[in-house]
Amino acid sequence: MNNISVIIPTHNRPHLLLLALKSIEEQLEKPDEVIVVMYGVNEETEQFLSQYKSNHFSFKFIKISQSKGACYARNLGASKASGDILMFLDDDDTWENRKIQSQIKQFNLDPEVGLVYSGKLVVYNTNRKKVIRKIPAILKGDLYPKIFEDNYIGTTSSVAIKKEIFKRAGGFDENLPAMQDYDLWIRCCKLTKISHDNEYNVRYTVAKNADNQISGKSENHHRALSYLFKKYGEVLEQKDISLQKKFKSSRFLHLSKAVHRNSYVYSLRYSLKSFYYNPNIKAMALFLPPTLLALITIFQPANRK
């Protein structure tokens, strides 16, 4: 029997938080508890959470008056969770109703699996019903050190993880201003077997207006890039040179995509670096200005987390 805890970090977005909670209420298999961690001061959000009740699961609300970021909020929520399976949901994402059911099934099929992820349905924040792109879940098994090639697991909202593995991996690195999910997955892949549910159970939201995209803040991504290269530099030096190049290429590509719509010149700089370390068609596509790239089916909206 699995006890499931869902952790939602939230910051000044009560209308989106309501949709996230609704998607949990509509799950075919309900969690045992939901923990919402509110960071920063927002009276509307606090009032909403103080009044929220569910007939399907236990509900906890933790308030952090001083904003310390989403990673701190996720780690705090995990430390208070009673479940042996942790699931994280960002307040601007939602789940399809089979998410919990299909992922728990994978844990039950193989006790060696410590992390299960799902495919993503990418939607704009202006129309969450229209799917603009699908990101399938493909790889599973022992993904270390292959995980250095790219973030095959994806967004935090798609993952279910055994609490034991989360704790052994050290949780989210609160020093990282971006790419925090990928950093944690690297450490988890070293510890456990990975699986996926072969479904698309997350509606992953990107901003229609590039100026509103959180991960479009290029300075955060640049600092995260330097931090990760330093953090895993010695580890990668012991691996094959091709893996080192793919790691750098994928991170430069991630940064290029994140800022492409609102800073083409900055994006071009990093797409060229990505292509230099590992020639790839996605980097080539980003050589084009946003207006032209939007007309090509290979275009992939930038990750924001």
C-alpha positions as YAML, in Angstrom:
chain: A
units: angstrom
residues:
- id: 1
  name: MET
  ca: [0.00, 0.00, 0.00]
- id: 2
  name: ASN
  ca: [1.46, 3.34, -1.08]
- id: 3
  name: ASN
  ca: [0.87, 6.52, 0.88]
- id: 4
  name: ILE
  ca: [0.97, 9.47, -1.50]
- id: 5
  name: SER
  ca: [1.84, 13.06, -0.63]
- id: 6
  name: VAL
  ca: [1.43, 15.84, -3.20]
- id: 7
  name: ILE
  ca: [3.43, 19.04, -2.68]
- id: 8
  name: ILE
  ca: [2.49, 22.30, -4.39]
- id: 9
  name: PRO
  ca: [4.68, 25.41, -4.04]
- id: 10
  name: THR
  ca: [2.71, 28.57, -4.80]
- id: 11
  name: HIS
  ca: [3.42, 32.27, -5.09]
- id: 12
  name: ASN
  ca: [0.73, 34.90, -5.67]
- id: 13
  name: ARG
  ca: [-1.37, 32.86, -8.13]
- id: 14
  name: PRO
  ca: [-4.56, 31.73, -6.35]
- id: 15
  name: HIS
  ca: [-6.60, 31.42, -9.58]
- id: 16
  name: LEU
  ca: [-4.04, 29.01, -11.02]
- id: 17
  name: LEU
  ca: [-3.63, 27.17, -7.74]
- id: 18
  name: LEU
  ca: [-7.35, 26.45, -7.76]
- id: 19
  name: LEU
  ca: [-7.02, 24.70, -11.13]
- id: 20
  name: ALA
  ca: [-4.07, 22.66, -9.89]
- id: 21
  name: LEU
  ca: [-6.01, 21.52, -6.81]
- id: 22
  name: LYS
  ca: [-9.06, 20.74, -8.92]
- id: 23
  name: SER
  ca: [-6.97, 18.42, -11.08]
- id: 24
  name: ILE
  ca: [-5.95, 16.54, -7.93]
- id: 25
  name: GLU
  ca: [-9.57, 16.30, -6.76]
- id: 26
  name: GLU
  ca: [-10.45, 14.72, -10.12]
- id: 27
  name: GLN
  ca: [-7.81, 11.98, -9.95]
- id: 28
  name: LEU
  ca: [-9.10, 8.42, -10.39]
- id: 29
  name: GLU
  ca: [-6.82, 7.46, -7.51]
- id: 30
  name: LYS
  ca: [-6.66, 10.10, -4.81]
- id: 31
  name: PRO
  ca: [-3.55, 11.03, -2.79]
- id: 32
  name: ASP
  ca: [-3.48, 10.64, 0.97]
- id: 33
  name: GLU
  ca: [-2.45, 14.24, 1.55]
- id: 34
  name: VAL
  ca: [-1.81, 17.49, -0.27]
- id: 35
  name: ILE
  ca: [0.61, 20.05, 1.13]
- id: 36
  name: VAL
  ca: [0.56, 23.57, -0.27]
- id: 37
  name: VAL
  ca: [3.55, 25.73, 0.60]
- id: 38
  name: MET
  ca: [2.90, 29.42, 0.05]
- id: 39
  name: TYR
  ca: [6.03, 31.55, -0.16]
- id: 40
  name: GLY
  ca: [5.79, 35.32, -0.05]
- id: 41
  name: VAL
  ca: [2.93, 37.42, 1.29]
- id: 42
  name: ASN
  ca: [-0.38, 37.37, -0.59]
- id: 43
  name: GLU
  ca: [-3.63, 37.91, 1.29]
- id: 44
  name: GLU
  ca: [-5.84, 36.52, -1.48]
- id: 45
  name: THR
  ca: [-3.88, 33.25, -1.64]
- id: 46
  name: GLU
  ca: [-3.75, 32.94, 2.14]
- id: 47
  name: GLN
  ca: [-7.49, 33.50, 2.49]
- id: 48
  name: PHE
  ca: [-8.22, 30.93, -0.20]
- id: 49
  name: LEU
  ca: [-5.97, 28.30, 1.40]
- id: 50
  name: SER
  ca: [-7.32, 28.95, 4.90]
- id: 51
  name: GLN
  ca: [-10.81, 28.10, 3.68]
- id: 52
  name: TYR
  ca: [-9.91, 25.20, 1.39]
- id: 53
  name: LYS
  ca: [-11.22, 21.74, 2.34]
- id: 54
  name: SER
  ca: [-11.31, 18.39, 0.58]
- id: 55
  name: ASN
  ca: [-13.41, 15.28, 1.08]
- id: 56
  name: HIS
  ca: [-10.78, 13.15, -0.67]
- id: 57
  name: PHE
  ca: [-7.49, 13.82, 1.10]
- id: 58
  name: SER
  ca: [-5.90, 15.49, 4.09]
- id: 59
  name: PHE
  ca: [-4.87, 19.07, 3.40]
- id: 60
  name: LYS
  ca: [-2.01, 21.08, 4.92]
- id: 61
  name: PHE
  ca: [-1.14, 24.71, 4.31]
- id: 62
  name: ILE
  ca: [2.32, 26.03, 5.17]
- id: 63
  name: LYS
  ca: [3.07, 29.73, 5.00]
- id: 64
  name: ILE
  ca: [6.56, 31.17, 4.49]
- id: 65
  name: SER
  ca: [6.36, 34.92, 5.00]
- id: 66
  name: GLN
  ca: [9.72, 35.63, 3.38]
- id: 67
  name: SER
  ca: [10.06, 34.25, -0.13]
- id: 68
  name: LYS
  ca: [12.93, 31.78, -0.37]
- id: 69
  name: GLY
  ca: [12.00, 30.32, -3.73]
- id: 70
  name: ALA
  ca: [10.18, 27.26, -5.05]
- id: 71
  name: CYS
  ca: [13.00, 24.81, -4.24]
- id: 72
  name: TYR
  ca: [12.98, 25.77, -0.57]
- id: 73
  name: ALA
  ca: [9.19, 25.41, -0.59]
- id: 74
  name: ARG
  ca: [9.35, 21.96, -2.20]
- id: 75
  name: ASN
  ca: [11.99, 20.75, 0.25]
- id: 76
  name: LEU
  ca: [10.00, 22.08, 3.20]
- id: 77
  name: GLY
  ca: [6.84, 20.39, 1.96]
- id: 78
  name: ALA
  ca: [8.71, 17.11, 1.47]
- id: 79
  name: SER
  ca: [10.09, 17.29, 5.03]
- id: 80
  name: LYS
  ca: [6.53, 17.58, 6.38]
- id: 81
  name: ALA
  ca: [5.07, 14.87, 4.14]
- id: 82
  name: SER
  ca: [3.88, 11.60, 5.68]
- id: 83
  name: GLY
  ca: [3.70, 9.65, 2.41]
- id: 84
  name: ASP
  ca: [6.33, 7.24, 1.12]
- id: 85
  name: ILE
  ca: [5.67, 8.49, -2.43]
- id: 86
  name: LEU
  ca: [6.14, 12.19, -3.17]
- id: 87
  name: MET
  ca: [4.57, 13.98, -6.13]
- id: 88
  name: PHE
  ca: [5.22, 17.61, -6.97]
- id: 89
  name: LEU
  ca: [2.83, 19.88, -8.86]
- id: 90
  name: ASP
  ca: [3.65, 23.45, -9.87]
- id: 91
  name: ASP
  ca: [0.75, 25.82, -9.30]
- id: 92
  name: ASP
  ca: [0.46, 26.72, -13.00]
- id: 93
  name: ASP
  ca: [0.35, 23.10, -14.19]
- id: 94
  name: THR
  ca: [-2.43, 20.51, -13.92]
- id: 95
  name: TRP
  ca: [-2.70, 16.72, -14.07]
- id: 96
  name: GLU
  ca: [-4.84, 14.50, -16.25]
- id: 97
  name: ASN
  ca: [-7.06, 12.26, -14.13]
- id: 98
  name: ARG
  ca: [-4.94, 9.09, -14.56]
- id: 99
  name: LYS
  ca: [-1.67, 10.60, -13.36]
- id: 100
  name: ILE
  ca: [-1.55, 9.13, -9.86]
- id: 101
  name: GLN
  ca: [-3.11, 5.81, -10.83]
- id: 102
  name: SER
  ca: [-0.77, 5.13, -13.75]
- id: 103
  name: GLN
  ca: [2.39, 6.08, -11.87]
- id: 104
  name: ILE
  ca: [1.60, 4.05, -8.76]
- id: 105
  name: LYS
  ca: [1.06, 1.09, -11.06]
- id: 106
  name: GLN
  ca: [4.66, 1.38, -12.25]
- id: 107
  name: PHE
  ca: [6.01, 1.35, -8.69]
- id: 108
  name: ASN
  ca: [3.97, -1.78, -7.95]
- id: 109
  name: LEU
  ca: [5.21, -3.53, -11.10]
- id: 110
  name: ASP
  ca: [8.86, -3.16, -10.15]
- id: 111
  name: PRO
  ca: [10.02, -2.54, -6.56]
- id: 112
  name: GLU
  ca: [13.45, -1.44, -7.83]
- id: 113
  name: VAL
  ca: [11.93, 1.65, -9.45]
- id: 114
  name: GLY
  ca: [12.40, 4.78, -7.33]
- id: 115
  name: LEU
  ca: [11.15, 7.44, -9.75]
- id: 116
  name: VAL
  ca: [8.34, 7.44, -12.32]
- id: 117
  name: TYR
  ca: [7.63, 10.23, -14.78]
- id: 118
  name: SER
  ca: [4.98, 11.00, -17.37]
- id: 119
  name: GLY
  ca: [4.73, 12.57, -20.81]
- id: 120
  name: LYS
  ca: [3.67, 16.21, -21.09]
- id: 121
  name: LEU
  ca: [0.89, 18.04, -22.91]
- id: 122
  name: VAL
  ca: [2.25, 21.53, -23.59]
- id: 123
  name: VAL
  ca: [-0.37, 24.29, -23.43]
- id: 124
  name: TYR
  ca: [-0.34, 28.08, -23.47]
- id: 125
  name: ASN
  ca: [-1.52, 29.90, -20.36]
- id: 126
  name: THR
  ca: [-4.10, 31.68, -22.52]
- id: 127
  name: ASN
  ca: [-5.81, 28.46, -23.62]
- id: 128
  name: ARG
  ca: [-5.14, 25.42, -21.47]
- id: 129
  name: LYS
  ca: [-7.54, 23.23, -23.45]
- id: 130
  name: LYS
  ca: [-5.56, 23.41, -26.68]
- id: 131
  name: VAL
  ca: [-2.48, 21.18, -26.76]
- id: 132
  name: ILE
  ca: [0.26, 22.82, -28.83]
- id: 133
  name: ARG
  ca: [2.80, 20.02, -28.49]
- id: 134
  name: LYS
  ca: [3.28, 16.63, -26.87]
- id: 135
  name: ILE
  ca: [6.48, 15.55, -25.13]
- id: 136
  name: PRO
  ca: [6.52, 11.75, -24.77]
- id: 137
  name: ALA
  ca: [8.11, 9.76, -21.97]
- id: 138
  name: ILE
  ca: [10.63, 7.52, -23.71]
- id: 139
  name: LEU
  ca: [13.60, 6.32, -21.66]
- id: 140
  name: LYS
  ca: [13.51, 4.10, -18.59]
- id: 141
  name: GLY
  ca: [15.75, 1.71, -16.69]
- id: 142
  name: ASP
  ca: [19.22, 2.60, -15.44]
- id: 143
  name: LEU
  ca: [19.69, 6.12, -16.84]
- id: 144
  name: TYR
  ca: [22.97, 6.99, -15.15]
- id: 145
  name: PRO
  ca: [25.18, 8.40, -16.67]
- id: 146
  name: LYS
  ca: [23.01, 8.78, -19.81]
- id: 147
  name: ILE
  ca: [20.95, 11.42, -17.97]
- id: 148
  name: PHE
  ca: [23.86, 13.83, -18.49]
- id: 149
  name: GLU
  ca: [23.01, 13.89, -22.20]
- id: 150
  name: ASP
  ca: [19.73, 15.73, -21.60]
- id: 151
  name: ASN
  ca: [16.82, 16.17, -19.19]
- id: 152
  name: TYR
  ca: [14.93, 13.12, -20.40]
- id: 153
  name: ILE
  ca: [12.65, 13.16, -17.32]
- id: 154
  name: GLY
  ca: [11.49, 16.75, -17.67]
- id: 155
  name: THR
  ca: [9.39, 19.02, -15.48]
- id: 156
  name: THR
  ca: [8.90, 18.56, -11.73]
- id: 157
  name: SER
  ca: [5.11, 18.24, -12.19]
- id: 158
  name: SER
  ca: [5.52, 14.97, -14.11]
- id: 159
  name: VAL
  ca: [7.42, 13.06, -11.42]
- id: 160
  name: ALA
  ca: [6.52, 10.67, -8.62]
- id: 161
  name: ILE
  ca: [9.45, 9.70, -6.41]
- id: 162
  name: LYS
  ca: [9.96, 7.49, -3.39]
- id: 163
  name: LYS
  ca: [10.61, 9.68, -0.37]
- id: 164
  name: GLU
  ca: [13.60, 7.53, 0.56]
- id: 165
  name: ILE
  ca: [15.25, 8.30, -2.80]
- id: 166
  name: PHE
  ca: [14.41, 11.99, -2.54]
- id: 167
  name: LYS
  ca: [16.08, 12.20, 0.86]
- id: 168
  name: ARG
  ca: [19.15, 10.19, -0.18]
- id: 169
  name: ALA
  ca: [19.58, 12.40, -3.24]
- id: 170
  name: GLY
  ca: [19.50, 15.48, -1.02]
- id: 171
  name: GLY
  ca: [16.33, 17.09, -2.36]
- id: 172
  name: PHE
  ca: [16.27, 20.18, -4.56]
- id: 173
  name: ASP
  ca: [19.44, 22.28, -4.61]
- id: 174
  name: GLU
  ca: [18.29, 25.64, -3.22]
- id: 175
  name: ASN
  ca: [21.36, 27.40, -4.64]
- id: 176
  name: LEU
  ca: [20.22, 26.85, -8.22]
- id: 177
  name: PRO
  ca: [18.19, 29.69, -9.78]
- id: 178
  name: ALA
  ca: [17.03, 27.46, -12.69]
- id: 179
  name: MET
  ca: [17.26, 23.84, -13.97]
- id: 180
  name: GLN
  ca: [16.62, 22.60, -10.42]
- id: 181
  name: ASP
  ca: [14.56, 19.65, -11.59]
- id: 182
  name: TYR
  ca: [17.23, 18.33, -13.96]
- id: 183
  name: ASP
  ca: [19.89, 18.63, -11.25]
- id: 184
  name: LEU
  ca: [17.82, 16.47, -8.90]
- id: 185
  name: TRP
  ca: [17.08, 13.88, -11.59]
- id: 186
  name: ILE
  ca: [20.81, 13.45, -12.22]
- id: 187
  name: ARG
  ca: [21.35, 12.59, -8.56]
- id: 188
  name: CYS
  ca: [18.29, 10.33, -8.45]
- id: 189
  name: CYS
  ca: [19.34, 8.39, -11.55]
- id: 190
  name: LYS
  ca: [22.60, 7.52, -9.81]
- id: 191
  name: LEU
  ca: [20.60, 5.96, -6.95]
- id: 192
  name: THR
  ca: [17.66, 4.19, -8.52]
- id: 193
  name: LYS
  ca: [15.96, 2.67, -11.53]
- id: 194
  name: ILE
  ca: [13.68, 5.00, -13.53]
- id: 195
  name: SER
  ca: [10.34, 4.21, -15.17]
- id: 196
  name: HIS
  ca: [7.51, 6.07, -16.90]
- id: 197
  name: ASP
  ca: [3.78, 5.52, -17.36]
- id: 198
  name: ASN
  ca: [3.83, 5.71, -21.18]
- id: 199
  name: GLU
  ca: [1.07, 8.34, -21.02]
- id: 200
  name: TYR
  ca: [0.63, 12.12, -21.20]
- id: 201
  name: ASN
  ca: [-0.60, 13.01, -17.74]
- id: 202
  name: VAL
  ca: [0.68, 16.57, -17.22]
- id: 203
  name: ARG
  ca: [-0.60, 19.80, -18.75]
- id: 204
  name: TYR
  ca: [2.57, 21.82, -18.78]
- id: 205
  name: THR
  ca: [1.99, 25.54, -19.12]
- id: 206
  name: VAL
  ca: [4.14, 27.98, -21.08]
- id: 207
  name: ALA
  ca: [3.47, 31.70, -21.31]
- id: 208
  name: LYS
  ca: [2.00, 32.98, -24.56]
- id: 209
  name: ASN
  ca: [3.71, 36.29, -23.87]
- id: 210
  name: ALA
  ca: [7.46, 35.65, -23.72]
- id: 211
  name: ASP
  ca: [7.94, 38.58, -21.33]
- id: 212
  name: ASN
  ca: [5.91, 36.72, -18.69]
- id: 213
  name: GLN
  ca: [7.90, 33.49, -18.92]
- id: 214
  name: ILE
  ca: [9.67, 32.87, -15.61]
- id: 215
  name: SER
  ca: [12.53, 30.92, -17.13]
- id: 216
  name: GLY
  ca: [12.98, 33.58, -19.77]
- id: 217
  name: LYS
  ca: [15.11, 35.42, -17.23]
- id: 218
  name: SER
  ca: [18.42, 34.87, -18.96]
- id: 219
  name: GLU
  ca: [20.56, 35.86, -15.98]
- id: 220
  name: ASN
  ca: [19.07, 33.04, -13.90]
- id: 221
  name: HIS
  ca: [19.78, 30.48, -16.59]
- id: 222
  name: HIS
  ca: [23.28, 31.76, -17.15]
- id: 223
  name: ARG
  ca: [24.10, 31.47, -13.44]
- id: 224
  name: ALA
  ca: [22.53, 28.00, -13.33]
- id: 225
  name: LEU
  ca: [24.61, 26.92, -16.30]
- id: 226
  name: SER
  ca: [27.87, 27.97, -14.64]
- id: 227
  name: TYR
  ca: [26.81, 26.35, -11.39]
- id: 228
  name: LEU
  ca: [26.00, 22.99, -13.00]
- id: 229
  name: PHE
  ca: [29.21, 22.90, -15.04]
- id: 230
  name: LYS
  ca: [31.17, 23.44, -11.84]
- id: 231
  name: LYS
  ca: [29.06, 21.01, -9.78]
- id: 232
  name: TYR
  ca: [29.47, 18.10, -12.20]
- id: 233
  name: GLY
  ca: [32.80, 19.05, -13.75]
- id: 234
  name: GLU
  ca: [34.91, 16.48, -11.88]
- id: 235
  name: VAL
  ca: [32.31, 13.74, -12.38]
- id: 236
  name: LEU
  ca: [32.17, 14.31, -16.12]
- id: 237
  name: GLU
  ca: [35.94, 14.43, -16.44]
- id: 238
  name: GLN
  ca: [35.92, 10.76, -15.48]
- id: 239
  name: LYS
  ca: [33.38, 9.94, -18.22]
- id: 240
  name: ASP
  ca: [33.70, 9.67, -21.98]
- id: 241
  name: ILE
  ca: [34.49, 12.95, -23.70]
- id: 242
  name: SER
  ca: [31.39, 12.62, -25.88]
- id: 243
  name: LEU
  ca: [29.20, 12.62, -22.75]
- id: 244
  name: GLN
  ca: [30.86, 15.81, -21.52]
- id: 245
  name: LYS
  ca: [30.16, 17.47, -24.87]
- id: 246
  name: LYS
  ca: [26.52, 16.32, -24.93]
- id: 247
  name: PHE
  ca: [25.98, 17.63, -21.40]
- id: 248
  name: LYS
  ca: [27.31, 21.08, -22.32]
- id: 249
  name: SER
  ca: [25.44, 21.08, -25.61]
- id: 250
  name: SER
  ca: [22.09, 20.22, -24.01]
- id: 251
  name: ARG
  ca: [22.50, 22.90, -21.31]
- id: 252
  name: PHE
  ca: [23.42, 25.59, -23.85]
- id: 253
  name: LEU
  ca: [20.44, 24.49, -25.95]
- id: 254
  name: HIS
  ca: [18.15, 24.74, -22.92]
- id: 255
  name: LEU
  ca: [19.32, 28.29, -22.25]
- id: 256
  name: SER
  ca: [18.95, 29.24, -25.90]
- id: 257
  name: LYS
  ca: [15.34, 27.97, -26.00]
- id: 258
  name: ALA
  ca: [14.48, 29.65, -22.72]
- id: 259
  name: VAL
  ca: [15.30, 33.14, -24.00]
- id: 260
  name: HIS
  ca: [14.73, 32.74, -27.74]
- id: 261
  name: ARG
  ca: [11.39, 34.54, -27.94]
- id: 262
  name: ASN
  ca: [12.45, 37.63, -25.99]
- id: 263
  name: SER
  ca: [16.20, 37.85, -26.69]
- id: 264
  name: TYR
  ca: [17.12, 36.42, -30.09]
- id: 265
  name: VAL
  ca: [20.70, 37.73, -30.11]
- id: 266
  name: TYR
  ca: [21.37, 36.23, -26.68]
- id: 267
  name: SER
  ca: [19.72, 32.97, -27.77]
- id: 268
  name: LEU
  ca: [21.82, 32.77, -30.93]
- id: 269
  name: ARG
  ca: [24.99, 32.95, -28.88]
- id: 270
  name: TYR
  ca: [24.05, 29.82, -26.96]
- id: 271
  name: SER
  ca: [22.53, 27.87, -29.84]
- id: 272
  name: LEU
  ca: [25.88, 28.27, -31.60]
- id: 273
  name: LYS
  ca: [27.65, 26.93, -28.50]
- id: 274
  name: SER
  ca: [25.23, 24.01, -28.36]
- id: 275
  name: PHE
  ca: [25.94, 23.18, -32.00]
- id: 276
  name: TYR
  ca: [29.69, 23.51, -31.43]
- id: 277
  name: TYR
  ca: [29.75, 20.91, -28.64]
- id: 278
  name: ASN
  ca: [27.32, 18.53, -30.33]
- id: 279
  name: PRO
  ca: [25.93, 19.35, -33.81]
- id: 280
  name: ASN
  ca: [22.14, 18.95, -33.64]
- id: 281
  name: ILE
  ca: [19.10, 20.03, -35.62]
- id: 282
  name: LYS
  ca: [17.40, 21.71, -32.66]
- id: 283
  name: ALA
  ca: [20.29, 24.12, -32.23]
- id: 284
  name: MET
  ca: [20.24, 24.80, -35.98]
- id: 285
  name: ALA
  ca: [16.54, 25.64, -35.78]
- id: 286
  name: LEU
  ca: [17.26, 28.24, -33.12]
- id: 287
  name: PHE
  ca: [19.57, 30.05, -35.51]
- id: 288
  name: LEU
  ca: [16.33, 31.41, -37.03]
- id: 289
  name: PRO
  ca: [14.51, 34.46, -35.61]
- id: 290
  name: PRO
  ca: [11.40, 33.66, -33.53]
- id: 291
  name: THR
  ca: [8.95, 34.84, -36.22]
- id: 292
  name: LEU
  ca: [10.36, 32.35, -38.74]
- id: 293
  name: LEU
  ca: [10.89, 29.54, -36.27]
- id: 294
  name: ALA
  ca: [7.27, 29.70, -35.14]
- id: 295
  name: LEU
  ca: [6.26, 28.60, -38.64]
- id: 296
  name: ILE
  ca: [8.35, 25.44, -38.49]
- id: 297
  name: THR
  ca: [7.00, 22.32, -36.83]
- id: 298
  name: ILE
  ca: [10.33, 21.51, -35.20]
- id: 299
  name: PHE
  ca: [9.92, 24.55, -32.96]
- id: 300
  name: GLN
  ca: [9.61, 23.64, -29.31]
- id: 301
  name: PRO
  ca: [8.39, 26.27, -26.78]
- id: 302
  name: ALA
  ca: [10.99, 27.10, -24.18]
- id: 303
  name: ASN
  ca: [10.97, 25.28, -20.85]
- id: 304
  name: ARG
  ca: [10.36, 27.67, -18.04]
- id: 305
  name: LYS
  ca: [11.54, 25.74, -15.02]
...
